[in-house]
Each structure stands twice: as C-alpha cells, then as structure tokens.
Amino acid sequence: MMLSFRCFLFSTSSPSSYFSIFLPKPHSFLPFTFSQKLGSYTTSSSAQSMPSKLLFRQLFEKESSTYTYLLADALHPEKPALLIDPVDKTVDRDLALVKELGLKLVYAINTHVHADHVTGTGLIKTKVPDVKSIISKASNAKADLFVEPGDKIYFGDIFLEVRATPGHTLGCVTYVTGDGPNQLQPRMAFTGDALLIRGCGRTDFQGGSSDKLYDSVHSQIFTLPKDTLVYPAHDYKGFTVSTVGEEMLYNPRLSKDKETFKNIMQNLNLSYPKMMDVAVPLNMVCGLQET
Amino acid sequence: MMLSFRCFLFSTSSPSSYFSIFLPKPHSFLPFTFSQKLGSYTTSSSAQSMPSKLLFRQLFEKESSTYTYLLADALHPEKPALLIDPVDKTVDRDLALVKELGLKLVYAINTHVHADHVTGTGLIKTKVPDVKSIISKASNAKADLFVEPGDKIYFGDIFLEVRATPGHTLGCVTYVTGDGPNQLQPRMAFTGDALLIRGCGRTDFQGGSSDKLYDSVHSQIFTLPKDTLVYPAHDYKGFTVSTVGEEMLYNPRLSKDKETFKNIMQNLNLSYPKMMDVAVPLNMVCGLQET
C-alpha cells in the first residue's frame, strides 16, 4: 500500500547542529523548522523500515573536465534522483541514463555559478518540466529553489546537507550526504570547485578570495570524518575520488598554512577562462536565456 | 603480533566451481590445488576475523580514454594492492597515489594486449621491482605470471577470479571479484574491452571474433549477478560504471541476438587504430623493449 509523505528542504537553526541533529524520516520532521517545501512523493510503509540505498553514478564531460553526479534512493518506490552539476552538452546522456535506470529526476543542482561550462539545469527543466533547479541563495543566480547553510535536500530517505564553502566564488556550497543511522557511510562531499583532488578552484574572479577559500575548506570540509569521500566538480589528471583525510595530508595547497596558501593562489598566473563571458551570464539564469 | 601467511594464485579444476567453492582465508587453502605461488605477506591475527575492505580507485587516461583500476585490501596490515590496465603515460600518477595511500603494490595486470595505448606494467616494474606483471596465458604476451580461466589472484584477503572472454582479442580475460562470505558485495567485473558501457570492443583484428565475443559476454559476464558492477577498460562518453543487469537490457549490441550482433560488428567500418603498430608489439613484451 502506498502512503503519501512530503519531501522537505529545511533549515537548522545553528551551524553546530550539522552533526548533532537526529534525522528521522521526512514525514516525521515536524519538530524542525521547515524553510521550503520542495515536492511530494509516495512511499510504501515497508520501505520505511529498510536502510537507504544510494544509486550513484559519476559522469564526466571531457571538454571542461567536469564531473556530474547522479544520486538516487534506490530503495524508495519512486527512486527519486538528483543531478549535481549537470553540463548542457551531456544532458541527453544524463537523462537517457535516468530513464534507463527507472529513476524519477527531482532536482538539478549546482554547487556554484560555473565559469567554464554552461550548466545543464535549464535544459533539463525544458525536457523534464517537473525537475526543480537548486543553487545557493548566496550565488544570486536564478533557480527554482535556493539553499542556505544547514539546509537539507531530501531525495527519498537520503539527504544532502548544505555547507557554505565560498572562496572560489561567493556563492559556492558543498553538498554532503547526511549524518545519521539511516544515512550513507562513509559520507560523500560534493565539493564543487572549493576542494579539488590535490588542488582547488582559482580565487581570482567571481568574488573569489583565497582567504575565504582556506577558511571554508578547513572549517566545513576538513572537519568531516577523514573517510568522507571527496567528489569534486572537476579533475584534470584522471582522478575520480579522494577522501578528506587524503586531502588534509596531500593537497599541495590546502595542506599548507593559510599564508602559504594565499601566496600560492596569488602567484598562479592563470589565463582568463575562455568560456567565462559566455558561461557566467547563462549560468546566472540557470543555463537558459530569459525569454 | 604479526603472523606470516602466503598469498597464492591457484586454479580450480572445473569452470562450474566459479560460484560454488567456499573461499576461506588464503592461509587455509590447503584443500585446493595451487598452481602458482605469487609472493608472501604478513597479517595480524585480529585482521583475520574482520571482513575484507576494498580500497578502490578508478583512474582515467584522457588520450586513449583508458580506465586504470587500483584495488587494495585496506584491512590487511600491508595493504597489498594491484593495478589493472595501467597506462605508460600515467604510471607516475598511479605510483604516487599508491605511495600516498600507504599501499604495497604487488601486481600490475592487463586484461589483454592493448592496441590503443602502451601498458604501464613494464615501466612500473622498473620503478617498483617487486611488482609482478600478470596477463592471460592465451594472450601469448610476456609477463611474470600467466593466468588461466578459474585462477584466483589474491591481494590480502580479497581475490579476483579470472574468466576467459575472448573475441576482442584471443587472450582477453575479465577479472571478477570473488564470491564468498568475506568477499565484496556487489561483485565487480573488470571487463577490459570485452564489454564496454553500452558498447564492446571491436572484433576485426588481433584474433578478434564477433562470434566468440558474443559467447564470451553471454556465458562469462551476463551470468554474473545483475548487480555486479561493470568496470571497462575504456569509456568514450563519460560513463564510469555500469551493471551486468543494465548491459543485459541496454547494451545496444550485446542485448541483441547473436546474428544481429555479428551483423552490427561486421558493419562498423572502423579506421585502423593509430597506435596499434606501436602499442601491440610493445604490449606483447609488457610495455618495454627487450634489452
């Protein structure tokens, strides 16, 4: 028998509660303060006693070396799914995979306003109209829903929590799988360009700040359990995943002290991103020109 | 206290025993027939009561779109590791990662004699002399150790079993993580070029045969549990993993009947691989010119 319940995105009142809040099933969230209602699903009562099971796919777009991530609750009857950092050029591939896997795509999410590719979120919405786009409120970009630090994004019984990790851009966030008895172990951090494998995003445009980036990574990512899997928005050397523990030890920039890090970032002498003047304006409006 | 035990690669007497053999720890393998002794390690007695834990990394080489896989037994005190299908150009990256992760690289393994890139096995052996190279006996290539169908390759308490999957080349094998109470769930199949995600390797050179490839995939890979993860040697569209169940349903070539498959393969009209005349002779000798 199918029982209806609601799927919420809600704020916690204090950043310190990231780790301490007990995370019951979405339908029993009444003690918490809801900030936004994101949709409705159905579930079976039997599924509620089963552990969550993540269906996970990492997808690569070669031209911009971008990773898109597909996550779904495979035990939920509707298999609600989300895409993190989809790219316009690979939307058809991603949606075909969603269909083949029998998933219901619910959210298309960005970690930040990208400067090196056009987001696929707008295109996805034209092809699957029920999908809601999500980006941080701090990004000042357009989307259907805006998240703030401490918000939780549920898909089925699994959730991502939102952590503010500005420094590459002002509005960068990291999405981290939740902490709790029915959540995933080890946790997974989708770090965007804040933390790359053995690297990090540049800090010389879009409100970037090496000072802020250092604080973001050290306070919001390096405080996660060391076995937390790090899934960045890009990789240029063929790495697919790292861990918090590895990056704390071996990241050639962020394992250093703050002043050394700031010096490294000030002396990168990077060229102007060739896609920036096209990508940023488009990404500020979800990847589609306003009509 | 450290107890020494041996790490073996051994043959089973019958292909039908792939699924039925009870797989105890390597040190209690005496009832079985050993075919080759591959090295020695140490372990702690406490580790023997713990489940095996795989450390796994998928690594990408952009030019040939090759995936290299790093696997290690993270619970074993020595963290014995192996690399599947390393590429010469990314050997330094791979060995640096092995070092950072504190692994002891034991084997460098090929699924087949590649025609599109030079294997990294020879170069790895010059940099880490204790590493043993492995390839199938049927490949007729040079290596330290040769495997045949039914052989098992142990690294710590985890093993790969060898399945013959000819058709792309005569000597292609698929390495599958073992079946057993202490082995990995879901299983993982490293399919080389026999089965790609929504595709397969060409069958028009190196002893290739579309007839053989169809039989190989259907008898040796599609008979695995449907949730078995498929990790191919290449992907050209940005996919990183699939499952046996998915490929049985959605592989545009191998989900068809045999005659249709053979017709598809006969009409691909592919160009001659640009690296073939360099790569194949080198790969027949483990990636290094003989001195």
Interface residues (C-beta under 8 A of the other chain):
Chain A: R57 Q58 L59 F60 E61 K62 T90 R93 L97 E100 L101 K237 G238 F239 T240 V241 E246 L249 Y250
Chain B: R57 Q58 L59 F60 E61 K62 T90 R93 L97 E100 L101 K237 G238 F239 T240 V241 E246 L249 Y250
